[in-house]
Every structure is written in structure tokens, then in C-alpha cells.
Amino acid sequence: KVMRTITVKGTGNVSARPDYIILSLNIEVLSETYDRAMSEAAERIERLQGAAVRVGYRKEDLKTTSFDVQTRYENVKDRQGNYKREFAGYACSYRLKLAFDFDSKQLAKVISAIADCGAQPELSIAFTVKNPARVSEELLINATENARAKAEILCKASGSTLGQLLNIDYNWGELNV
């Protein structure tokens, strides 16, 4: 008995309404001394924590995702027109995040509190899903059903019947959650 195989590629897509907000905040302080850079950054972090508390969060809800201190130099032109590198100071950088369930009114309160607190962070807002694994699972089911439908069409058109599944080769072409 000759074994005939067909190979199909299933595609799927799923839309998911954002139900989660991740607010990313960046604080950077440049100062001539390490101590001053650290203390100014700490003061700005405290202001952000206070803003979070004022709109219903605990200060611990504002999570530090990265922290670093680097020396900074700038190119300065001397009297002869030559450039030389001069020490500009210490740059203390904090990256923080505050994540919460999607609520546009709450987001407006949070942004307003941050704007009013004087910390002046760089800010970005990501609208995402709280449970990306569930969305990925739906996508896999959708792609698998699509592949099976294609296989059934090919079998019907060629006058054969669909047998047992021999192989699944799966990879994510594109997954934006």
C-alpha cells in the first residue's frame, strides 16, 4: 500500500481587546557628583511613588525594571578649535513600571498625578493583554483548524480521504500581543 501525504500550512489570527496597561517611566539625573545624582534620582522616585499612592496604589506597585549609573563626557572645543572630551558628570537612570487593569479614567488620573508630582519622567504607555498565554492558545487553535480545513479541501479535490495526522511543525511567524 502506497502512503500518500499532504502538507499544509495553517494560519490564524486572533484579536484581543487590551485589558491591561503598562506604564513605563524613565528618570535620568545628570550631576557633577555621584552622591548628588543618586540623591536627586531618589527624590524623583519618591515623588513618583507619592503620585502612585495618591491615585490608589502602594508605593511598591511602582516597580524598578532597571537601574544604572554611568559617567558622561562631552566634546568641548578648546581655544585652538580642537575638541577634547571633558567629564560632564554621573548619569543615574531608573526605569520603572506601573501595571494595572485597563481603565481609561484611572489612566488619566495616574498620568495627571505623575505630571503634577514634579518628577518629570519620560513616559510611555503600552496597552496589552493581561494573559498573553490565553491569546496564544486561541491563535494555535485557530491555525490548527485552518490547516485541517485546507487538508480536507485537498483530499476532497483529489478524491482521497483524510487519514491520521503524521506531523505538526509549528513556529510563530508573527505574534504581537
VEXDREN-2710 file (C-alpha; in Angstrom, 1 decimal):
% VEXDREN-2710
k/r/px/py/pz
1/LYS/0.0/0.0/0.0
2/VAL/1.4/3.4/-1.0
3/MET/1.2/6.0/1.6
4/ARG/0.3/9.4/0.3
5/THR/0.9/12.5/2.4
6/ILE/-0.2/16.1/2.0
7/THR/1.4/19.0/3.8
8/VAL/-0.5/22.2/4.6
9/LYS/0.3/25.3/6.4
10/GLY/-2.3/26.7/8.8
11/THR/-2.6/30.4/9.5
12/GLY/-4.6/32.0/12.2
13/ASN/-5.3/35.3/13.7
14/VAL/-6.9/36.5/16.9
15/SER/-7.9/39.9/18.0
16/ALA/-7.8/40.7/21.7
17/ARG/-9.1/43.8/23.2
18/PRO/-6.5/45.3/25.5
19/ASP/-7.3/44.7/29.1
20/TYR/-4.0/45.8/30.8
21/ILE/-1.9/48.9/30.9
22/ILE/1.8/49.0/31.5
23/LEU/3.1/52.5/32.1
24/SER/6.9/52.8/31.7
25/LEU/8.7/55.7/33.3
26/ASN/12.3/56.7/32.9
27/ILE/14.1/59.0/35.2
28/GLU/17.6/60.3/34.4
29/VAL/19.6/62.7/36.5
30/LEU/23.0/64.1/35.4
31/SER/25.1/65.7/38.1
32/GLU/28.7/66.6/38.7
33/THR/28.9/64.3/41.7
34/TYR/27.8/60.7/42.2
35/ASP/26.1/61.5/45.5
36/ARG/24.1/64.3/44.1
37/ALA/23.0/62.3/41.0
38/MET/21.9/59.4/43.3
39/SER/20.0/61.7/45.8
40/GLU/18.3/63.7/43.1
41/ALA/17.2/60.5/41.4
42/ALA/16.0/59.1/44.7
43/GLU/14.0/62.2/45.4
44/ARG/12.3/62.0/41.9
45/ILE/11.5/58.3/42.6
46/GLU/9.9/59.3/45.9
47/ARG/7.8/61.9/44.1
48/LEU/6.6/59.2/41.6
49/GLN/5.8/56.8/44.5
50/GLY/3.8/59.6/46.2
51/ALA/1.9/60.2/43.0
52/ALA/1.1/56.4/42.7
53/VAL/-0.1/56.4/46.3
54/ARG/-2.4/59.4/45.7
55/VAL/-4.2/57.6/43.0
56/GLY/-4.7/54.3/44.9
57/TYR/-1.6/52.2/44.5
58/ARG/1.0/51.2/47.0
59/LYS/4.5/52.6/46.5
60/GLU/5.7/49.0/45.9
61/ASP/3.4/48.8/42.9
62/LEU/5.8/51.1/41.1
63/LYS/8.5/48.5/40.1
64/THR/12.1/49.2/39.2
65/THR/12.9/47.4/36.0
66/SER/16.4/48.7/35.6
67/PHE/18.9/51.0/37.4
68/ASP/22.3/52.1/36.3
69/VAL/24.9/54.8/36.8
70/GLN/27.3/55.9/34.0
71/THR/29.9/58.5/33.6
72/ARG/29.1/61.0/30.9
73/TYR/31.6/63.0/28.8
74/GLU/31.0/65.8/26.3
75/ASN/33.2/67.1/23.5
76/VAL/34.4/70.6/24.2
77/LYS/36.2/72.9/21.7
78/ASP/39.4/74.5/23.1
79/ARG/40.8/77.9/22.1
80/GLN/42.7/76.3/19.2
81/GLY/39.5/74.8/17.8
82/ASN/40.4/71.2/18.8
83/TYR/37.8/69.1/20.5
84/LYS/38.6/67.2/23.7
85/ARG/36.5/65.1/26.0
86/GLU/35.6/66.6/29.3
87/PHE/33.8/64.9/32.2
88/ALA/30.2/66.0/32.3
89/GLY/29.0/64.1/35.3
90/TYR/27.3/61.0/36.6
91/ALA/24.1/59.9/34.9
92/CYS/21.8/58.0/37.2
93/SER/19.0/56.2/35.3
94/TYR/15.9/54.4/36.7
95/ARG/13.4/52.6/34.6
96/LEU/10.2/51.9/36.4
97/LYS/6.8/50.4/35.5
98/LEU/3.3/50.6/36.9
99/ALA/0.9/48.0/35.6
100/PHE/-2.9/47.9/36.1
101/ASP/-6.1/46.6/34.6
102/PHE/-7.4/48.7/31.7
103/ASP/-9.3/51.7/32.9
104/SER/-9.1/54.9/30.9
105/LYS/-10.3/57.1/33.7
106/GLN/-7.7/55.6/36.1
107/LEU/-5.1/56.0/33.4
108/ALA/-6.0/59.7/33.2
109/LYS/-5.7/60.1/37.0
110/VAL/-2.3/58.3/37.0
111/ILE/-0.9/60.5/34.2
112/SER/-2.3/63.6/35.9
113/ALA/-0.7/62.7/39.2
114/ILE/2.6/62.0/37.6
115/ALA/2.5/65.3/35.7
116/ASP/1.8/67.2/38.9
117/CYS/4.4/65.5/41.1
118/GLY/7.4/67.3/39.6
119/ALA/9.4/64.1/38.9
120/GLN/9.4/64.8/35.1
121/PRO/9.8/61.2/33.9
122/GLU/9.9/60.2/30.3
123/LEU/6.7/58.2/29.9
124/SER/5.3/55.5/27.6
125/ILE/2.1/53.6/27.7
126/ALA/1.6/50.1/26.5
127/PHE/-1.9/48.7/26.0
128/THR/-1.7/44.9/26.1
129/VAL/-3.4/41.8/27.4
130/LYS/-3.0/40.5/31.0
131/ASN/-2.9/36.9/29.9
132/PRO/-1.0/36.6/26.6
133/ALA/-0.9/32.8/27.0
134/ARG/-4.6/32.6/26.5
135/VAL/-4.4/34.6/23.3
136/SER/-1.6/32.4/22.1
137/GLU/-3.6/29.3/22.8
138/GLU/-6.6/30.8/20.8
139/LEU/-4.2/31.5/17.9
140/LEU/-2.9/28.0/17.9
141/ILE/-6.4/26.5/17.8
142/ASN/-7.3/28.9/15.0
143/ALA/-4.3/28.0/12.9
144/THR/-4.8/24.3/13.5
145/GLU/-8.5/24.5/12.4
146/ASN/-7.3/26.4/9.3
147/ALA/-4.8/23.7/8.4
148/ARG/-7.3/20.9/8.9
149/ALA/-9.8/22.7/6.6
150/LYS/-7.2/23.1/3.9
151/ALA/-6.2/19.4/4.2
152/GLU/-9.9/18.4/3.9
153/ILE/-10.3/20.5/0.8
154/LEU/-7.2/19.0/-0.8
155/CYS/-8.4/15.5/0.0
156/LYS/-11.9/16.1/-1.4
157/ALA/-10.5/17.6/-4.6
158/SER/-8.1/14.7/-5.1
159/GLY/-10.7/12.0/-4.4
160/SER/-8.9/10.7/-1.3
161/THR/-9.8/10.7/2.4
162/LEU/-8.0/12.4/5.3
163/GLY/-6.1/9.8/7.3
164/GLN/-4.2/10.2/10.6
165/LEU/-2.1/13.2/11.4
166/LEU/1.6/12.4/10.9
167/ASN/3.4/15.5/11.8
168/ILE/2.9/19.0/13.2
169/ASP/5.7/21.5/12.6
170/TYR/4.8/24.8/14.2
171/ASN/6.5/28.1/14.6
172/TRP/5.4/31.6/15.3
173/GLY/5.6/33.7/12.2
174/GLU/4.3/36.8/13.9
175/LEU/2.8/37.2/17.3
176/ASN/2.1/40.7/18.6
177/VAL/0.2/40.6/21.9
END
